[in-house]
Amino acid sequence: MSISSKLQFLSIKQVPKLIWRSPKALTFKPPVISLLVLAFGLVLFGLGEALLLAAGAGVSPWTTLAEGISILTGWTIGFATFVISIAVLLTWMPLRQVPGLGTIANAFIVALMLDISLPYLPKPDLYIFQILQSLIGVLIVGFGAAIYLSANLGPGPRDGLMTGLTSLTNLPISLVRSTIEILVVASGWMLGGTVGVGTLLFAFLVGPSISAGCFMLHHLVPPQQGQESDLSMMIWNVSEQIAILSEYYELAAGDIIMTGTPAGVGPVQKGDVMQGSIEGLGKLTVTVD
């Protein structure tokens, strides 16, 4: 296996559309399975954040930025974090990101997991174990983000910025997220915020971790099926269509007859996979980029 094939996950450009995906991000009646996936992903996300915090090797990049703004303005770190979240949410409008239940649940479930898990997590003294725990925390955050985003019930503020910029630029998730985090930690450091090895691990690795999570989900979980149909569901069979059309047009070998689609079809979007087959001739697969 070549190096390029091993790093294929880094080229992922969107969250996979899986069997548990909610049809709409903003909905008051989401599928139960979407809610369960959302909650599970956010629990993992919060656990990863807690592991990073308990490791003591450095805070997350956004906390570094909040600390820097606190030093500059005199605000508390909590209020600075609130202002940053509002500012990030405002970027959603030009990026056409849609909030949902996940946007609200993100704050509550992650905060709850921090409070519940922190007292029970190891707080290593040896530096090598601090780094190892930080690394594990970043990986869990990435996989948790991939899982909860796949529920399509709305991202958190930072994840919405990532998905919005990824859609706008058509660049890989790993590159977009790492760029965001590196710029954030650099800004926080220049303002006087604290930067540790754990901070840098998060900045450089959370993007690839989310991409790896998306890659694994794409290959392990059945995709969401938008529509499935065959000729038997048509109002007029093939022979009848040819007979009727032949009254108005001269049909020749190789002509293609385009027909309507059954109920339930939606707009084709990036990442959708379309398959068509003719018995005895094989299958045609098209992926929308």
Secondary structure as GFF3:
##gff-version 3
##sequence-region A 1 289
A	DSSP	alpha_helix	3	6	.	.	.	ID=ss1
A	DSSP	three_ten_helix	8	11	.	.	.	ID=ss2
A	DSSP	alpha_helix	32	55	.	.	.	ID=ss3
A	DSSP	alpha_helix	61	73	.	.	.	ID=ss4
A	DSSP	alpha_helix	77	90	.	.	.	ID=ss5
A	DSSP	alpha_helix	92	95	.	.	.	ID=ss6
A	DSSP	alpha_helix	101	117	.	.	.	ID=ss7
A	DSSP	three_ten_helix	118	120	.	.	.	ID=ss8
A	DSSP	alpha_helix	127	150	.	.	.	ID=ss9
A	DSSP	alpha_helix	157	169	.	.	.	ID=ss10
A	DSSP	alpha_helix	173	190	.	.	.	ID=ss11
A	DSSP	alpha_helix	197	220	.	.	.	ID=ss12
A	DSSP	three_ten_helix	231	233	.	.	.	ID=ss13
A	DSSP	alpha_helix	238	246	.	.	.	ID=ss14
A	DSSP	beta_strand	273	278	.	.	.	ID=ss15
A	DSSP	beta_strand	282	287	.	.	.	ID=ss16
###
